[in-house]
Amino acid sequence: MTTTSTTALTVEEVTRQHTELTGHAPDGVWAAPGRVNLIGEHTDYNDGFVMPFALPQRALLGARRRDDEQWLIASLDLDESSLLGVEDLVPGSPGWVSYLAGVVWALREAGHAVGGADLVLHSDVPLGAGLSSSAALECVTVAALVDLFDLDIAPLERAKLARRAENAYVGAPTGLLDQAASTLCREGEALFMDCRSGEVEQVPFAPGEEGLEVLVLDTKVPHSHVDGEYGERRASCEEAARLIGVPALRDVTDLEDALGRLPEDRLRRRVRHVVTENARVLQAVEVLRAGRIRDLAPLLDDSHTSMRDDYEITVPAVDLAVETARAAGALGARMTGGGFGGCIIALVPAGSADEVGAAVSTALTGAGHHEPRWFTASPSAGARRIA
């Protein structure tokens, strides 16, 4: 059995190792989670709707103010550290350190008075699985520095600064979804977000109360050609919106009329996914508001079909994982994340996650794919100080 559950990251352990490494106890310990997107894929850059929730897996950061303008950035997981000065805060700097250094840079660039600090990191958010491990690093750093230096920054603005770090400093062209989820999510709730207005609603999501749980399974399929494919999808959507005559695909109100304005099937399929996926997010919100969690299942299934057939962002291993999960007892399942590999989520009866995960593992390895890892996830809290 290859079940992966959250590691017991303790405040005491982070405090102890921070003290050993720096010679001083931290001023505090902060946490920020990874995330999965319950529904709403590739809708964010079309000014649409998304609904992520935060994972129990999280990044912890022990942090302490320094008297100089230097930043000690250390990873307990990698057993690596760097000491940076102001002159070292250069956009485009490589490596994991850039996710934390980029936050320092973004805060200072925005005019916030951020001085030196010792930042000691420990994280159990799986890397490379599409669960926003990088956003967790950025958002925990924002949370710590805001508190350490008594900065008055609203939660959504904190998420935007974290995104600024990833976009302009790290150089990854992500949207706001990941950082907003890691910052704004609450325990027991999913985050419904309007990506145009930035408005959010916390929607109760407690699968356990309905005898259900959410299985998250990492297929361990590497993302191949994601950058080029992502850019192609985004460009196709922008071209389609121009041809239809709307600011963004979120503004399409008559799908059949819009499809009739497009000259080729590829564009029609891209538009159909975005428009129907936005509609599924809105349906999911209504389902959760009414406490009908089981009714999410067909929305998850339809979302995956749309991603597979219309948006063409799944791969054979992911499709096999989804199909096998359903056959093994999942009520509904879909790929989650940007596509071309990564994770699936499945709504399963409580207590059946390992059985479903094992069935998927057997199917994947039997087809020559990697052995997956999986865990169950309940909606957790966003970035905050915990000690």
C-alpha positions as CSV (number, residue, x, y, z in Angstrom):
1,M,0.0,0.0,0.0
2,T,1.4,3.4,-1.0
3,T,-0.8,5.7,0.9
4,T,0.9,9.0,1.7
5,S,-0.5,11.0,4.7
6,T,0.5,14.3,6.0
7,T,3.8,14.2,8.0
8,A,3.5,15.3,11.6
9,L,5.2,18.7,11.4
10,T,5.4,20.1,14.9
11,V,6.0,23.6,16.1
12,E,8.4,22.2,18.6
13,E,10.6,20.5,15.9
14,V,10.7,23.6,13.7
15,T,11.6,25.7,16.8
16,R,14.3,23.3,17.9
17,Q,15.9,23.2,14.5
18,H,15.6,26.9,13.9
19,T,17.4,27.4,17.2
20,E,20.2,24.9,16.4
21,L,20.7,26.5,12.9
22,T,20.7,30.2,13.9
23,G,21.6,30.2,17.6
24,H,18.2,31.9,18.4
25,A,14.7,30.7,18.9
26,P,12.3,32.0,16.2
27,D,9.9,34.9,17.0
28,G,7.1,32.6,15.8
29,V,6.1,29.8,13.5
30,W,3.7,30.2,10.6
31,A,1.9,27.7,8.4
32,A,0.5,27.8,4.8
33,P,-1.2,24.9,3.0
34,G,-1.0,23.4,-0.5
35,R,-4.3,23.1,-2.3
36,V,-6.4,21.1,-4.7
37,N,-9.0,22.6,-7.1
38,L,-12.3,20.9,-6.5
39,I,-13.6,22.2,-9.8
40,G,-13.0,25.0,-12.3
41,E,-10.0,24.1,-14.5
42,H,-8.4,26.7,-17.0
43,T,-11.2,29.1,-16.2
44,D,-9.1,31.5,-14.2
45,Y,-7.3,33.2,-17.1
46,N,-10.7,33.5,-18.8
47,D,-12.0,35.7,-16.0
48,G,-14.1,32.8,-14.8
49,F,-14.8,30.9,-11.6
50,V,-12.8,28.4,-9.5
51,M,-13.4,26.5,-6.3
52,P,-10.3,25.2,-4.6
53,F,-9.8,24.0,-1.0
54,A,-6.7,24.0,1.2
55,L,-4.9,20.7,2.0
56,P,-3.8,19.4,5.4
57,Q,-0.3,19.3,4.0
58,R,1.5,22.6,4.7
59,A,4.7,24.5,4.8
60,L,5.9,25.6,8.2
61,L,8.2,28.5,8.7
62,G,10.1,29.5,11.8
63,A,11.0,33.2,11.4
64,R,13.0,35.7,13.4
65,R,13.8,39.4,12.8
66,R,17.5,40.3,12.3
67,D,19.2,43.6,13.0
68,D,20.7,43.9,9.5
69,E,19.3,43.7,6.0
70,Q,20.2,40.1,5.3
71,W,18.0,37.0,5.0
72,L,19.0,33.6,6.0
73,I,16.8,31.2,4.1
74,A,17.1,27.5,5.1
75,S,15.3,24.3,4.2
76,L,15.2,21.6,6.8
77,D,14.0,19.1,4.2
78,L,16.8,19.8,1.7
79,D,19.5,20.5,4.4
80,E,20.4,23.7,2.4
81,S,20.7,27.3,3.3
82,S,21.6,30.7,1.8
83,L,22.4,34.1,3.2
84,L,21.2,36.9,1.0
85,G,21.8,40.6,1.0
86,V,19.8,43.3,-0.7
87,E,22.1,43.0,-3.7
88,D,21.2,39.3,-4.0
89,L,17.5,40.0,-4.4
90,V,17.6,39.7,-8.2
91,P,14.5,38.5,-10.3
92,G,15.3,35.3,-12.2
93,S,17.5,33.8,-9.5
94,P,17.3,30.0,-9.8
95,G,16.4,27.4,-7.2
96,W,14.0,26.9,-4.4
97,V,15.4,29.9,-2.4
98,S,13.8,32.2,-5.0
99,Y,10.3,31.4,-3.8
100,L,11.1,32.9,-0.4
101,A,13.5,35.6,-1.6
102,G,11.0,36.6,-4.2
103,V,8.5,37.5,-1.4
104,V,11.0,39.7,0.3
105,W,11.7,41.4,-3.0
106,A,7.9,41.8,-3.8
107,L,7.1,43.3,-0.4
108,R,10.0,45.7,-0.6
109,E,9.2,46.6,-4.2
110,A,5.7,47.5,-3.1
111,G,7.1,49.9,-0.6
112,H,6.7,47.8,2.6
113,A,9.4,48.2,5.2
114,V,10.8,44.6,5.4
115,G,14.2,44.2,7.1
116,G,16.4,41.1,7.6
117,A,15.1,37.9,8.9
118,D,16.1,34.2,9.6
119,L,13.6,32.0,7.7
120,V,13.7,28.3,8.4
121,L,11.4,26.1,6.3
122,H,9.9,22.7,6.6
123,S,7.2,21.4,4.3
124,D,5.2,18.2,3.6
125,V,3.3,19.5,0.5
126,P,4.2,16.9,-2.2
127,L,6.6,18.4,-4.8
128,G,5.8,18.3,-8.5
129,A,2.3,17.0,-8.0
130,G,0.3,20.0,-8.9
131,L,-0.7,20.7,-5.3
132,S,0.8,24.2,-5.2
133,S,3.9,23.5,-3.1
134,S,5.4,26.7,-4.4
135,A,2.4,28.8,-3.4
136,A,2.6,27.4,0.1
137,L,6.2,28.5,0.4
138,E,5.4,32.0,-0.9
139,C,2.3,32.4,1.3
140,V,3.8,31.3,4.5
141,T,6.7,33.7,3.9
142,V,4.2,36.6,3.3
143,A,2.3,35.7,6.5
144,A,5.5,35.6,8.6
145,L,7.0,38.8,7.2
146,V,3.7,40.7,7.5
147,D,3.5,39.8,11.2
148,L,7.2,40.2,12.0
149,F,7.3,43.8,10.5
150,D,3.7,44.8,11.6
151,L,2.6,45.4,8.0
152,D,-1.0,46.3,7.3
153,I,-1.8,44.2,4.2
154,A,-5.3,42.7,3.5
155,P,-5.5,39.0,2.8
156,L,-6.3,39.2,-0.9
157,E,-3.5,41.7,-1.4
158,R,-1.1,39.2,0.4
159,A,-2.1,36.6,-2.2
160,K,-1.4,39.1,-5.0
161,L,2.1,39.9,-3.6
162,A,2.8,36.2,-3.4
163,R,1.7,35.8,-7.0
164,R,3.9,38.8,-7.9
165,A,6.9,36.9,-6.4
166,E,6.2,33.9,-8.5
167,N,5.5,35.8,-11.7
168,A,8.1,38.5,-11.7
169,Y,10.9,37.0,-9.5
170,V,10.7,33.3,-10.0
171,G,9.4,33.7,-13.6
172,A,6.4,31.3,-13.5
173,P,3.3,32.8,-15.3
174,T,0.7,31.5,-12.8
175,G,-2.7,33.0,-12.1
176,L,-4.0,34.0,-8.6
177,L,-5.7,30.7,-7.8
178,D,-2.9,29.0,-6.0
179,Q,-1.9,31.9,-3.8
180,A,-5.5,32.9,-3.1
181,A,-6.3,29.4,-1.9
182,S,-3.2,29.1,0.3
183,T,-4.0,32.5,1.9
184,L,-7.8,32.7,2.0
185,C,-9.1,29.2,2.6
186,R,-10.8,28.2,5.8
187,E,-11.1,24.8,7.6
188,G,-14.3,23.0,6.6
189,E,-14.9,25.2,3.6
190,A,-14.2,25.5,-0.1
191,L,-13.3,28.8,-1.6
192,F,-15.6,30.0,-4.4
193,M,-13.7,32.8,-6.3
194,D,-14.7,35.1,-9.1
195,C,-11.4,35.6,-10.9
196,R,-12.5,38.8,-12.6
197,S,-13.7,40.7,-9.5
198,G,-11.6,38.9,-6.9
199,E,-14.8,38.4,-4.8
200,V,-14.7,35.2,-2.7
201,E,-17.2,33.2,-0.8
202,Q,-16.4,30.5,1.8
203,V,-18.8,27.6,1.0
204,P,-19.2,24.8,3.7
205,F,-17.7,21.6,2.5
206,A,-17.6,18.7,5.0
207,P,-17.7,15.4,3.1
208,G,-17.3,13.4,6.4
209,E,-20.7,14.6,7.6
210,E,-22.2,12.8,4.5
211,G,-20.2,9.6,4.9
212,L,-17.8,10.6,2.2
213,E,-14.1,11.6,1.8
214,V,-12.0,13.1,-0.9
215,L,-9.2,11.0,-2.3
216,V,-6.2,12.8,-3.8
217,L,-4.0,10.5,-5.9
218,D,-0.8,11.6,-7.6
219,T,-0.2,9.6,-10.7
220,K,3.5,10.7,-10.7
221,V,3.2,11.3,-14.4
222,P,5.7,14.1,-15.2
223,H,4.3,17.2,-16.8
224,S,5.5,17.2,-20.4
225,H,5.4,20.3,-22.6
226,V,3.2,22.0,-20.1
227,D,4.5,25.5,-20.8
228,G,3.9,25.3,-24.5
229,E,0.5,23.6,-24.2
230,Y,-0.6,26.0,-21.5
231,G,0.3,28.9,-23.7
232,E,-1.5,27.4,-26.7
233,R,-4.7,26.9,-24.7
234,R,-4.6,30.5,-23.4
235,A,-3.9,31.9,-26.8
236,S,-6.7,29.9,-28.3
237,C,-9.1,31.3,-25.7
238,E,-8.0,34.8,-26.4
239,E,-8.4,34.3,-30.1
240,A,-11.8,32.8,-29.7
241,A,-13.0,35.6,-27.4
242,R,-11.9,38.1,-30.1
243,L,-13.7,36.3,-32.8
244,I,-16.9,36.0,-30.8
245,G,-16.7,39.6,-29.7
246,V,-16.5,39.4,-25.9
247,P,-13.9,40.6,-23.5
248,A,-13.3,37.1,-22.2
249,L,-14.9,33.7,-22.5
250,R,-16.6,34.2,-19.1
251,D,-18.9,36.7,-21.0
252,V,-20.3,34.1,-23.4
253,T,-24.0,33.7,-22.6
254,D,-25.3,31.9,-25.7
255,L,-22.9,29.0,-26.3
256,E,-24.4,27.8,-29.5
257,D,-24.3,31.2,-31.0
258,A,-20.7,31.7,-29.9
259,L,-19.7,28.3,-31.4
260,G,-21.3,29.3,-34.7
261,R,-19.0,32.3,-34.9
262,L,-15.8,30.2,-34.8
263,P,-14.1,29.0,-38.0
264,E,-12.6,25.8,-36.7
265,D,-13.4,22.8,-34.5
266,R,-10.4,23.3,-32.2
267,L,-11.5,26.7,-31.1
268,R,-15.1,25.5,-30.7
269,R,-14.0,22.7,-28.4
270,R,-11.8,25.1,-26.3
271,V,-14.7,27.5,-25.8
272,R,-17.1,24.7,-25.0
273,H,-14.9,23.5,-22.2
274,V,-14.4,26.9,-20.6
275,V,-18.1,27.9,-20.8
276,T,-19.4,24.6,-19.5
277,E,-16.7,24.4,-16.8
278,N,-17.7,27.8,-15.5
279,A,-21.3,26.6,-15.4
280,R,-20.2,23.5,-13.5
281,V,-18.5,25.6,-10.9
282,L,-21.7,27.6,-10.4
283,Q,-23.7,24.4,-10.1
284,A,-21.2,23.1,-7.6
285,V,-21.6,26.2,-5.4
286,E,-25.3,25.7,-5.4
287,V,-24.9,22.0,-4.5
288,L,-22.6,22.8,-1.6
289,R,-24.8,25.6,-0.3
290,A,-27.7,23.1,-0.2
291,G,-25.5,20.5,1.6
292,R,-25.9,18.0,-1.3
293,I,-22.3,16.9,-1.5
294,R,-23.1,13.6,-3.3
295,D,-24.5,15.7,-6.2
296,L,-20.9,16.9,-6.9
297,A,-20.1,13.5,-8.4
298,P,-21.6,14.0,-11.9
299,L,-20.1,17.5,-12.0
300,L,-16.7,16.0,-11.4
301,D,-17.2,13.3,-14.0
302,D,-18.4,15.9,-16.6
303,S,-15.5,18.1,-15.8
304,H,-13.0,15.4,-16.6
305,T,-14.8,14.4,-19.8
306,S,-14.6,18.0,-20.9
307,M,-10.9,18.3,-20.1
308,R,-10.2,15.1,-21.9
309,D,-12.3,15.7,-25.1
310,D,-12.7,19.4,-25.5
311,Y,-9.6,21.0,-23.8
312,E,-7.3,17.9,-24.4
313,I,-5.2,18.3,-21.3
314,T,-5.3,14.8,-19.9
315,V,-2.9,12.0,-20.6
316,P,-3.6,8.2,-20.7
317,A,-2.4,7.5,-17.1
318,V,-4.7,10.2,-15.7
319,D,-7.6,8.9,-17.7
320,L,-7.0,5.4,-16.6
321,A,-6.7,6.6,-13.0
322,V,-10.1,8.3,-13.2
323,E,-11.8,5.4,-14.9
324,T,-10.4,2.9,-12.4
325,A,-11.4,5.0,-9.4
326,R,-15.0,5.1,-10.6
327,A,-15.0,1.4,-11.3
328,A,-13.6,0.8,-7.8
329,G,-16.4,2.7,-6.1
330,A,-15.8,6.4,-6.4
331,L,-18.9,8.4,-6.9
332,G,-17.2,10.8,-9.2
333,A,-13.6,11.6,-10.2
334,R,-11.6,14.1,-12.3
335,M,-8.1,15.3,-13.0
336,T,-7.2,18.4,-10.9
337,G,-4.7,21.0,-11.9
338,G,-3.3,22.3,-15.1
339,G,-3.1,18.9,-16.8
340,F,-0.7,16.7,-18.8
341,G,0.0,14.6,-15.6
342,G,-0.3,15.2,-11.9
343,C,-3.2,14.4,-9.6
344,I,-6.8,13.2,-9.7
345,I,-9.4,13.7,-7.0
346,A,-12.3,11.3,-6.3
347,L,-15.3,11.5,-4.1
348,V,-15.4,8.2,-2.3
349,P,-17.4,6.5,0.5
350,A,-15.7,7.1,3.9
351,G,-13.2,4.3,4.6
352,S,-12.8,3.2,1.0
353,A,-9.9,5.5,0.0
354,D,-7.2,2.8,0.4
355,E,-9.3,0.3,-1.5
356,V,-9.8,2.7,-4.4
357,G,-6.2,3.9,-4.3
358,A,-4.9,0.3,-4.4
359,A,-7.2,-0.5,-7.4
360,V,-5.8,2.5,-9.3
361,S,-2.3,1.6,-8.4
362,T,-2.7,-1.9,-9.8
363,A,-4.2,-0.6,-13.0
364,L,-1.5,2.0,-13.5
365,T,1.5,-0.3,-12.7
366,G,-0.1,-3.0,-14.8
367,A,-0.2,-0.6,-17.8
368,G,3.5,0.3,-17.3
369,H,2.9,3.6,-15.5
370,H,4.5,4.8,-12.2
371,E,3.2,3.5,-8.9
372,P,1.0,6.4,-7.5
373,R,0.7,7.8,-4.0
374,W,-2.5,8.9,-2.4
375,F,-4.1,10.4,0.7
376,T,-7.4,11.7,1.8
377,A,-7.9,15.4,2.2
378,S,-10.3,17.6,4.2
379,P,-10.6,21.3,3.7
380,S,-8.0,23.0,5.9
381,A,-7.1,26.5,7.1
382,G,-5.1,29.0,5.0
383,A,-1.9,30.9,5.9
384,R,-1.6,31.9,9.6
385,R,0.6,32.2,12.6
386,I,0.4,29.0,14.7
387,A,2.9,29.8,17.5
